[in-house]
Amino acid sequence: MTDRELLEAAAKAVGLSSTGEVYALGLKLLDGPHNYWNPLASNSDAFQLAVASGQFPSFPLRRSCDPRVVHCGRYWDSRDSMWYPYEEPLGSDPGAAARRVLVRAVAGDFVE
């Protein structure tokens, strides 16, 4: 999915109406002339998305977990009949990884 598709699907999943237009500031919402929503870049938008969806990213706390990734939600893979978590590499910006995996999990739950 592209960032645009992720934002649109996540917005629909939590009941936000958008124009379908995406700008540098984010997805243009219908309820205001300058109301942009971008949980991929904004901590406050990501927090609102987490609360609205009930999905929260988790960072590995145990040695059994891969310390290089952040997890959120899970999806069903029918090829091998298994549940897998959405994952994003932590990289140099753990906040960006947490926001992206959250949006992916919410959008994926909505479209799958």
Protein Blocks (a to p, Z undefined) as FASTA:
>chain_A
ZZklmmmmmmmmnopacehiacfkbccdfkbfklccdfklmmklmmmmmmmnopacdddf
bfkbcfkbccedjdddfklopacdddddfkjmlklmmmmmmmmmmmmmmmZZ
